[in-house]
Each structure stands twice: as C-alpha cells, then as structure tokens.
Amino acid sequence: MSRAGRSARTGAPLYFVAMKYPRHRSFIGIAFVLAAAACAPTPERPADQGDRFTFRTAHTPYTAAICIARNMRGRSGMSAEERAVGGSSTEVIVRARGGEILAVARVDDDGTFSKSSVLVTPAVRSDRAGFARQLMNGC
C-alpha cells in the first residue's frame, strides 16, 4: 500500500492524525493552503502603465509646473491642473477633453535644479517621448 497521505510515524491516514492530534491540524491546514497557492495562476504581464521620462530644469518646481501647464493649455482639447505636493514639489495632471489622464508630471526640488519626472499614460497612442518633450518645451 502507498505511503502517500499517511503519517510517517504511525502510518495512519493524515485525516486521522489531524483528528487525533489537534496540534497537527493547523499544520496540515497551512500545508494545504500553501499547496493550493502554489498552483494558482500568475498574471502573464502587467498592464501597460505608460512610459516615464526624467528631465532637469533650472526653474523652481512651481515655475516649472506653471510652464508645463501653459504648454498643454496651448493645445486644443487638453487641460492641465497644477497642485502642490509636499513642501518642495509640484505636480501637473494633463487631461484630454473627456477627462482621461494623458500625463502626470511631478517636479521636485533638487538643489540648484529641479528634477521633472513625467509619466505619459497609454492614452497617448502616438510618440510618448515626443509628448513628454512637448510638455517640457522651454521649461
């Protein structure tokens, strides 16, 4: 007879061991949960979150955010909203006419310069790097 599913010490079926020895019950339950979790399917690929670009600017975070927002407001069908994030950072959210987020630019104070991190979302179906450069043009 096969030893699978039986206690190594007594040879009794595992369900009998779990009932007779209550301390083993939690161990068997944990082992079952871990075995079931190992069989769970994993996601193949994460969804496209967009592309991130980094720029440096000589402006303060506030001035750079105003410049980015002005660049996007100049384009038809887009709106931009700037807001303060913490004490020395600003963020600009660029939306399409329907409210869909096209890009999020965060500008952080980096000493003499400011560091701009631009996330261009998948809603921009054309050249994302070009879109990021247009955001930062002249800033």
C-alpha positions as CSV (number, residue, x, y, z in Angstrom):
1,M,0.0,0.0,0.0
2,S,1.2,3.5,-0.8
3,R,2.6,5.7,2.0
4,A,1.2,8.9,0.4
5,G,-1.3,10.7,2.5
6,R,-0.2,8.8,5.6
7,S,1.6,9.7,8.8
8,A,5.4,8.9,8.7
9,R,5.4,7.9,12.3
10,T,2.3,5.8,12.7
11,G,1.3,5.0,9.1
12,A,-2.3,6.3,9.9
13,P,-4.1,8.3,7.2
14,L,-3.5,12.1,7.7
15,Y,-7.1,12.9,8.3
16,F,-7.0,10.5,11.3
17,V,-3.8,12.2,12.6
18,A,-5.4,15.6,12.3
19,M,-8.4,14.5,14.4
20,K,-6.3,12.6,17.0
21,Y,-3.6,15.2,17.4
22,P,-5.1,18.7,17.4
23,R,-1.7,20.4,17.1
24,H,-1.2,18.7,13.7
25,R,-4.5,20.1,12.5
26,S,-3.2,23.6,12.0
27,F,0.0,22.4,10.3
28,I,-2.0,20.3,7.8
29,G,-4.3,23.2,7.1
30,I,-1.4,25.5,6.5
31,A,0.3,22.9,4.2
32,F,-2.9,22.6,2.2
33,V,-3.3,26.4,1.8
34,L,0.4,26.7,0.7
35,A,0.0,23.9,-1.8
36,A,-3.2,25.4,-3.2
37,A,-1.5,28.8,-3.5
38,A,1.4,27.3,-5.4
39,C,-1.0,26.1,-8.0
40,A,-2.7,29.5,-8.5
41,P,-2.1,31.0,-12.0
42,T,0.1,34.1,-12.1
43,P,-0.5,37.1,-14.3
44,E,1.4,36.8,-17.6
45,R,2.3,40.5,-18.0
46,P,1.4,43.6,-16.1
47,A,-0.8,46.1,-17.9
48,D,0.9,49.0,-19.7
49,Q,1.4,51.7,-17.1
50,G,2.9,54.1,-19.6
51,D,6.4,55.5,-20.1
52,R,8.4,57.5,-17.6
53,F,10.8,60.3,-18.7
54,T,13.1,62.4,-16.5
55,F,14.2,65.9,-17.2
56,R,16.2,68.6,-15.3
57,T,15.3,72.2,-15.3
58,A,16.8,75.4,-13.9
59,H,13.4,76.6,-12.7
60,T,11.8,76.2,-9.3
61,P,9.2,73.4,-9.1
62,Y,6.4,75.9,-9.0
63,T,7.7,77.8,-12.1
64,A,8.3,74.6,-14.0
65,A,4.8,73.4,-13.2
66,I,3.3,76.7,-14.5
67,C,5.4,76.3,-17.7
68,I,4.2,72.7,-18.2
69,A,0.6,73.6,-17.7
70,R,0.9,76.5,-20.1
71,N,2.4,74.3,-22.8
72,M,-0.5,71.9,-22.6
73,R,-3.3,74.5,-22.3
74,G,-2.0,75.9,-25.6
75,R,-3.0,72.7,-27.3
76,S,-6.6,72.2,-28.3
77,G,-8.7,69.6,-26.4
78,M,-6.3,69.4,-23.4
79,S,-6.5,70.8,-19.9
80,A,-3.8,70.9,-17.2
81,E,-4.1,71.3,-13.5
82,E,-1.1,72.0,-11.2
83,R,-1.0,71.4,-7.5
84,A,1.5,71.5,-4.7
85,V,2.7,68.1,-3.3
86,G,4.5,68.4,0.0
87,G,6.7,71.4,0.7
88,S,9.0,71.5,-2.3
89,S,7.3,69.6,-5.1
90,T,4.5,70.3,-7.6
91,E,2.5,68.1,-9.8
92,V,0.8,68.7,-13.1
93,I,-2.0,66.5,-14.4
94,V,-2.8,66.7,-18.1
95,R,-6.2,65.5,-19.3
96,A,-7.9,65.1,-22.6
97,R,-11.2,66.8,-23.3
98,G,-13.1,63.7,-22.0
99,G,-11.2,63.7,-18.7
100,E,-8.9,60.9,-19.5
101,I,-5.4,61.4,-17.9
102,L,-2.7,61.7,-20.6
103,A,0.3,62.6,-18.4
104,V,1.3,63.3,-14.9
105,A,4.5,65.4,-14.4
106,R,6.0,65.7,-10.9
107,V,8.6,68.4,-10.3
108,D,10.9,68.0,-7.3
109,D,13.4,70.5,-5.9
110,D,16.9,69.0,-6.4
111,G,19.1,71.8,-5.0
112,T,20.2,74.2,-7.8
113,F,18.0,72.5,-10.3
114,S,14.6,70.8,-10.3
115,K,14.0,67.2,-11.4
116,S,10.9,66.6,-13.5
117,S,9.5,63.0,-13.8
118,V,6.9,62.7,-16.5
119,L,4.6,59.7,-16.8
120,V,2.9,59.5,-20.2
121,T,0.0,57.2,-20.0
122,P,-1.1,54.6,-22.6
123,A,-3.9,57.0,-23.5
124,V,-1.3,58.8,-25.6
125,R,-1.2,56.4,-28.6
126,S,1.5,58.3,-30.6
127,D,5.1,59.1,-29.8
128,R,5.2,59.2,-25.9
129,A,8.7,60.6,-25.8
130,G,7.7,63.4,-28.1
131,F,4.7,64.1,-26.0
132,A,6.9,64.4,-22.9
133,R,9.3,66.7,-24.7
134,Q,6.3,68.9,-25.7
135,L,5.3,69.1,-22.1
136,M,8.8,70.3,-21.0
137,N,9.4,72.6,-24.0
138,G,11.0,75.8,-22.8
139,C,10.7,74.8,-19.2
